[in-house]
Amino acid sequence: MKTKWLVLFLILYQHFFSLPILAQHESSTLELRYWTEQGSVGWERVVAGELDSLFQAYAGQALSPDSAHWGLLELRNASGDWSSQVLRLGGKRHADYADFYVLDSLGRHRRARGGYFVPRAERDIIDGLGAKLNLRMGPGEELRVYFRVRNISGFSPRFSPVLLDEPDFQAEIKSRNWMQGLVQGILWIMFLYNLLIFIFGRDRVYFYYSTFILGMAVNFLAEGGLLNESLLSERPTLDIYFFIVATGVANMAYFQFLRLFLQCGTRYPGWDKAHRVLIALKGVEMLALVGVAATSFHLPTVLNVSNLLNMAGLVYGMFFLVRVVRGRDKLGAYYVLGAGLLLVGSLSALFFLVTGKALAFDPRYLLQGGTVGEVLFFSLGLAYRIRLNEREKQEAQASLIEQLTENELLQTKVNRELEQKVGERTREIEEQKAKLAAQSQKITDSIVYAKKIQQAVLSPAESFAGWLPEHFIFHRPKDIVSGDFYYVKAVGDKLVWAAADCTGHGVPGAFMSMLGVAFLNEIVAQDPLDDAGRILRQLRDKVKLSLNQQGQAGEAKDGMDIGLCVLEPRAGKGRFAGAYNPMLMVREGVPRLLRGDRMPIGIHVRERTDFTNHEFELLPGDQIYLFSDGYTDQMSAATEKKFTRKRLVETLLGVEHLPMAEQKQALGQAIEQWLDGAAPIDDMLVMGLRL
């Protein structure tokens, strides 16, 4: 940190003590006559003197921003030497476009251009703001200078023409460049330094701080005209957009930096909320001003609104400054000193700009100096913040070590007391553990055997491989046995295809799945299979009968959700019915979801007599998917949100062009990434086939 401040000191020393000392002089004020152009007038007539009678004396008043205005200056070199001078018409906003026509005593004329929005390649003088013209006159030579000014920005043209000796003008430009170089050098060094700290440390306070510095640096470049002269020299109208965006970004980053730097969320919670609101308003302001500039390009509105809102932000900052001072916070002292410098610089610059009192330099340098001072003090505050954090870490570590030492002594004592008890209980625990392990192994062995029985009962994939070789069954139980089951049965030229989710999972769900498979085998053997809804109705009747469900209080509400299809691929048609579970058909990348009825296979308070039978057409290449809610209900370890049916459909659409085996693999990878190591909360079943 000491090296950083030494470098900054050397930079300040080099700039401040090598600045040229400008001699104060009175620039000659010229008598000007003007004429407001009516209609379109050729410049040849004006330069020929045909319209000289229309020109009248100019008294310094603002002129209409909607018209073009002509000016006439008569100049004479009264000295006996050649003179090189610069004619400047006024400030940077007084002439957007200025065309100069210079006539000598022999009637020869020279044309030149100047103005704020004139591209660099067309300007007579490229350095400095305002419309300017190079003049070189011989001894006793007389010149007539006509100029035409046209504004597009909404500012009123206002002329205050002066002649500057060429050396004085160059010294003025050199002084400006030195000062801007000083300010920009400090800001860009601080920007890069804090940006690197953010990149390597990932502390967001440095990101917002470096963003604030960057915004102020670009703001000063735009305000001082250096963007107009350099980067935007061929498109100078973009200057105002850089100014608006840089100002808005700097304001938003500034208050976001304050929130983190002063820990407003805990130390000043009320102000923290106000800061958040102000940041949002600054963002809206920036977008609104860009919109005004883009639609009307009326820059007085843009700048007046910007200045007014910045003044309101300054007043807001003064109240917050008072609150921080009252808090007597050492970290806040750096903010108070830095913000105080900015406040003094802003108010001083405003005073000299409004009152017009003369200074030996541009009053805007006071604002820039205050900003640089604020940046330096904030940097000191960040250095102190680092030391404070390190000190807190060291104190926390010392406290932790002390606490650990005490805990170690206490634990040693407790261990000695417990050793005897542990020895006595160890034998008992080992005996109980052995008994529990044996019992657990018996239970596990029984469940594993039950899994074999369940797998034997479920329809093997080979039973319809000849029918539909393109298929997959993604079946992943939560426990050893599953409450989800699939059913596949070929009967003549028809294929019964179902995915079911029984109440519960594990052993209870497995019992229900066995009942479901047995009942479906019985129904399919007797039903003509021309109505999928009728199959579900028969299945519901059998489940209710077997579980003795009559709708009385206290009885079991067990049952299952199921989606069932009866497919006739050769006839090109199919039927679907569902108890809660849907069916998804994908044809040429377009999904179609057939929803099941909102009643289960089992007793239900709002059950209807029949399930809806959906008939649909089958075409080669169609893909049909059935699934339970176990897949879609899985919870993400990172977000604690469900996978959802919508995400499952998106996943299937993303892989529908792949072979079925690869689709199954993709489903497994997708759910593993979603779980991210978390245990599944339910059985999972997804079935897919391609015609």
Summary of the structure (lengths in Angstrom):
residues: 691
radius of gyration: 42.3
end to end distance: 71.6
largest distance: 126.1
contacts: 2131
relative contact order: 0.05
helix: 53%
strand: 18%
